[in-house]
């Protein structure tokens, strides 16, 4: 459904609290609909809202209702296209619920809401999407918002408690020291989903998501290595799978940019996986993972990305191969050798000191400690 209308002479209100921010009549009437015909609040689960969005995107709005809405300038533009590609399709939810409730009287109810807006400039509104639920709340200045009243808080807790229990089943294994449980995806369609596994990898390798007593538990690394292999296995089809999800779920379609960014432009899971491989000394595999990410255009959100990570790891390998064997031991040096070494260290540039450190097999920190400890003896010997 692609409907375009020309608009002019419409109500636009400047926001007093945020100068320069404009609220268009479409949003104001939407708030009035919630206040007048839904007792000031709409609170529905993601599942219900997603079904409603599917219906809207599929053309369920009456054309006469669309024509009426468009005269209210949705999105602040002079034409509108209603389809699943609209980035804020949920803004149409109050109007659609009104159509389902009022039927043939929908446009009349919209006009009533429009008149109410002009007489109630003090109306306030809040919209949120948390804990598996969407909430629209509207109240007049001086009133207590419904979503803040005890009776509604209780309803939220009861409804969202179901969501929390479902969420808890998936997140508790990581927090509670049972990471192996997440090796089986909660739904069959996620079993080969690159996005799902890379997100689990990011959570698994972030210590704050574990109880304190499990912060150093090695089984997290073992599970992460297994999930990392899954990510690389499903990486070649990642974008194809993502496009299928976008076409299937409207909830993902109008948050496409956010989902895409976390998977392809700022993938923290694979970045943490590469670092884990480096930490355990599996440098060759770390380079391989980086190269696979580069090949499939996956970025970690940093300036140099996975190409920069691969370069650092290769440099580390080269330094390991070319590092000379230690030629001396600071604990085995006699006084004369120590003074000679300290004098040489003191005379060199920063780069020269690094070369000396590598040459004799003593760290720069230890060389500097020798200098401080023996500087007075060196000065005395030079007198």
C-alpha positions in Angstrom: 0.0 0.0 0.0 1.6 3.3 -1.1 -0.7 6.3 -0.6 0.6 9.9 -1.1 -1.3 13.1 -0.2 -0.4 16.7 -0.3 -0.8 18.6 3.0 -0.9 22.2 4.0 -2.1 24.6 6.7 -1.6 22.1 9.6 -1.3 22.5 13.3 2.3 22.4 14.6 3.1 23.0 18.3 6.5 24.1 19.6 7.7 22.1 22.6 8.3 24.5 25.5 10.6 22.2 27.3 12.7 21.5 24.2 12.9 24.7 22.1 13.1 23.9 18.4 11.4 20.5 18.8 8.0 20.4 17.0 5.1 18.1 17.8 2.8 17.7 14.9 -1.0 17.4 15.1 -0.8 13.7 14.2 1.0 12.9 17.4 -1.2 15.2 19.5 -4.4 13.6 18.1 -2.9 10.2 18.8 -2.4 11.2 22.4 -6.0 12.5 22.6 -7.3 9.1 21.2 -5.5 7.3 24.0 -6.8 9.7 26.6 -10.4 9.8 25.4 -11.1 6.3 24.1 -8.5 4.1 26.0 -8.7 5.6 29.5 -5.3 7.2 29.1 -3.2 4.1 28.6 -2.4 1.4 26.1 -0.2 -1.5 27.4 0.3 -4.5 25.1 2.9 -7.2 24.7 5.4 -7.2 21.8 3.6 -10.2 20.4 0.3 -8.4 20.2 1.9 -5.2 18.9 3.8 -7.1 16.3 0.6 -8.8 15.1 -1.0 -5.3 14.8 1.9 -4.0 12.9 1.7 -6.9 10.5 -2.0 -6.0 9.9 -1.2 -2.3 9.4 1.6 -3.1 6.9 -0.6 -5.5 5.1 -3.2 -2.8 4.3 -5.8 -3.2 7.1 -6.4 0.5 7.5 -9.6 1.8 5.9 -8.7 4.3 3.1 -11.0 6.9 4.6 -9.2 6.6 7.9 -5.8 6.9 6.2 -7.0 10.0 4.4 -8.1 11.5 7.7 -4.8 10.6 9.3 -2.7 12.1 6.5 -4.4 15.5 7.0 -2.8 15.5 10.4 0.7 15.3 8.9 2.2 12.1 10.2 6.0 12.3 10.5 5.9 16.0 9.8 6.1 15.5 6.0 3.7 16.5 3.2 3.2 12.9 2.0 3.2 9.5 3.7 3.6 5.9 2.6 2.1 3.3 4.8 4.1 0.0 4.4 6.3 -2.2 6.5 9.3 -0.1 5.6 8.1 3.0 7.6 10.7 3.3 10.4 8.2 4.3 13.1 5.1 2.2 12.1 4.1 1.8 15.7 3.0 5.5 15.8 -0.1 4.3 13.9 -1.1 1.9 16.6 -3.5 4.2 18.5 -5.3 5.0 15.3 -5.5 1.4 14.3 -6.8 0.3 17.7 -9.4 3.1 17.4 -10.5 1.8 14.0 -10.9 -1.7 15.4 -12.9 -0.3 18.3 -15.0 2.4 16.6 -15.5 0.9 13.2 -17.5 3.2 10.9 -17.3 6.0 13.5 -13.5 6.1 13.4 -13.1 9.4 11.4 -15.8 11.0 13.7 -13.8 10.0 16.7 -10.6 11.4 15.2 -12.4 14.7 14.7 -13.4 14.6 18.4 -9.8 14.0 19.4 -8.7 16.8 17.2 -11.1 19.2 18.9 -9.9 17.9 22.3 -6.3 18.8 21.4 -7.1 22.4 20.8 -8.8 22.7 24.2 -6.2 20.8 26.2 -2.7 22.1 25.4 -1.6 21.0 28.9 -1.8 17.3 27.9 1.3 15.2 28.5 2.4 11.9 27.0 4.9 9.1 27.5 5.7 6.2 25.2 8.0 3.3 26.2 9.1 -0.1 25.0 10.5 -2.1 27.9 10.5 -5.7 29.3 8.6 -7.1 26.3 5.8 -4.5 26.4 4.8 -1.3 24.7 3.2 1.4 26.8 1.5 4.6 25.7 0.4 6.8 28.6 -1.4 10.2 28.3 -2.5 12.5 31.2 -3.3 16.2 31.8 -0.9 18.5 33.6 -1.5 18.2 37.3 -2.8 14.6 37.1 -0.8 11.5 38.1 0.0 9.5 35.0 -1.7 6.1 35.0 1.5 4.2 34.5 2.8 5.7 37.8 -0.3 4.7 39.8 0.0 1.7 42.2 -2.8 -0.3 40.5 -1.1 0.0 37.1 2.3 -0.8 38.5 0.8 -4.0 39.9 -0.6 -4.8 36.5 2.8 -4.2 34.9 4.5 -6.5 37.4 2.0 -9.3 36.8 2.1 -9.0 33.0 5.8 -8.4 32.7 6.5 -11.1 35.3 5.7 -13.6 32.6 8.2 -11.9 30.3 10.8 -11.8 33.1 10.4 -15.5 33.8 10.9 -16.3 30.1 13.9 -14.0 30.0 15.3 -15.4 33.2 15.3 -18.9 31.7 17.7 -17.7 29.0 19.9 -15.4 31.0 20.2 -17.2 34.3 22.5 -19.9 32.9 25.1 -17.2 32.1 24.6 -15.4 35.4 24.3 -18.5 37.5 27.3 -20.5 36.5 25.6 -22.8 33.9 26.8 -21.4 30.6 26.7 -24.8 28.8 22.9 -24.6 28.8 22.9 -21.8 26.2 24.6 -24.1 23.7 21.0 -25.0 22.7 19.1 -22.1 21.3 15.6 -21.5 22.8 13.9 -21.7 19.4 14.7 -23.9 16.4 15.0 -21.0 14.0 17.8 -19.5 16.1 20.0 -22.6 16.0 21.7 -21.4 12.8 21.3 -17.7 13.4 24.6 -15.8 13.3 23.0 -12.8 15.0 21.7 -14.8 17.9 25.0 -16.6 18.6 27.2 -13.5 18.2 25.0 -11.7 20.8 25.3 -14.7 23.2 29.1 -14.5 22.7 29.1 -10.9 23.7 27.1 -11.5 26.8 29.1 -14.7 27.8 32.4 -12.9 27.6 31.3 -9.8 29.5 32.1 -10.5 33.2 29.4 -8.2 34.6 26.8 -10.7 33.3 28.1 -13.4 35.6 27.7 -13.7 39.4 30.9 -12.6 41.2 31.8 -16.2 42.1 31.8 -17.2 38.4 33.9 -14.4 37.1 37.0 -16.6 36.8 35.2 -19.8 35.9 37.1 -21.4 32.9 33.9 -23.1 31.6 32.8 -19.8 30.2 35.8 -19.7 28.0 35.1 -23.3 26.8 31.6 -22.5 25.9 32.6 -19.2 24.2 35.1 -21.1 22.0 32.3 -23.5 21.0 29.9 -20.6 20.3 32.6 -18.8 18.4 32.9 -21.7 16.1 29.1 -21.6 15.5 29.4 -17.9 14.6 32.1 -18.5 12.0 30.2 -21.5 10.6 27.0 -19.4 10.1 28.8 -16.2 9.1 28.6 -16.8 5.3 24.8 -16.7 5.4 24.4 -14.0 8.0 23.1 -11.3 5.7 20.8 -13.6 3.9 19.3 -14.8 7.2 19.0 -11.2 8.4 17.0 -10.2 5.2 14.7 -13.1 5.7 14.0 -12.0 9.3 13.4 -8.4 8.2 10.8 -9.6 5.6 9.2 -11.9 8.2 9.1 -9.8 11.3 7.7 -6.2 11.1 9.2 -5.6 14.6 12.7 -6.1 13.1 11.8 -4.3 9.9 11.3 -1.0 11.5 14.3 -1.4 13.8 16.4 -2.7 10.9 19.1 -0.2 11.3 19.7 -1.0 15.0 19.7 -4.7 14.5 22.0 -4.4 11.5 24.4 -2.2 13.3 24.9 -4.6 16.2 25.4 -7.5 13.9 27.5 -6.0 11.1 28.9 -2.6 12.0 29.5 -3.0 15.7 29.8 -6.7 16.4 31.1 -7.0 20.0 30.7 -10.7 20.2 33.3 -11.6 17.6 35.7 -8.8 18.8 35.6 -10.4 22.3 36.1 -13.9 20.7 39.2 -12.7 18.9 40.6 -11.3 22.1 39.9 -14.6 23.9 41.8 -16.5 21.3 44.7 -14.1 21.7 44.6 -14.5 25.5 44.8 -18.3 25.3 47.7 -18.1 22.7 45.7 -19.3 19.7 47.0 -16.5 17.5 46.7 -18.3 14.2 43.0 -18.9 14.7 42.5 -15.3 16.0 43.9 -14.1 12.6 41.6 -16.6 10.8 38.5 -15.2 12.6 39.6 -11.6 11.7 40.0 -12.6 8.1 36.6 -14.2 7.9 35.0 -11.1 9.4 36.8 -8.9 6.9 35.8 -11.3 4.0 32.1 -11.0 5.0 32.2 -7.3 5.8 31.8 -7.6 9.6 33.1 -4.6 11.6 33.7 -4.3 15.4 32.9 -0.6 15.7 36.5 0.5 16.2 38.5 2.7 13.8 40.6 0.0 12.3 38.2 -2.9 12.7 39.2 -6.5 12.3 41.9 -5.6 9.9 43.6 -3.6 12.6 43.2 -6.5 15.0 44.7 -9.0 12.5 47.7 -6.7 11.9 48.5 -6.4 15.7 48.3 -10.2 16.1 50.6 -10.8 13.1 53.1 -8.2 14.6 52.9 -10.1 17.9 53.7 -13.4 16.1 56.7 -11.7 14.2 58.1 -10.3 17.5 57.9 -13.8 19.1 59.7 -15.4 16.2 62.5 -12.8 16.0 62.9 -12.1 19.7 66.5 -13.1 20.7 67.2 -15.4 23.5 68.2 -13.8 26.8 71.9 -13.1 26.9 72.1 -12.2 30.6 70.2 -12.5 33.8 70.1 -9.4 36.0 70.3 -11.7 39.2 73.5 -13.3 37.8 75.3 -10.0 36.9 78.3 -8.9 39.1 78.7 -5.3 40.2 80.9 -4.3 37.3 78.5 -5.8 34.8 75.5 -4.0 36.4 77.3 -0.6 36.3 78.3 -1.2 32.7 74.7 -2.1 31.8 73.2 0.9 33.7 75.7 3.3 32.1 74.7 2.0 28.7 71.0 2.2 29.4 71.3 5.8 30.7 73.0 6.9 27.5 70.5 5.5 25.1 67.3 6.9 23.5 63.9 5.4 24.2 64.3 3.3 21.1 67.8 2.3 22.0 66.7 1.2 25.5 64.0 -1.0 23.9 66.7 -2.7 21.8 68.9 -3.1 24.8 66.1 -4.7 26.7 65.5 -7.2 23.9 69.2 -7.8 23.5 69.9 -8.7 27.1 66.5 -10.2 27.9 65.7 -7.9 30.7 62.5 -5.9 30.6 62.7 -2.1 30.4 61.0 -1.9 33.8 63.7 -4.0 35.4 66.4 -2.0 33.6 64.9 1.2 34.9 64.8 -0.3 38.4 68.5 -1.2 38.1 69.3 2.4 37.1 67.5 3.9 40.0 69.1 1.5 42.4 72.6 2.0 41.1 72.6 5.6 39.9 74.5 6.8 42.9 77.2 4.2 42.4 77.4 5.1 38.7 77.8 8.8 39.6 80.4 8.0 42.2 82.4 5.9 39.7 82.4 8.8 37.2 83.9 11.2 39.8 
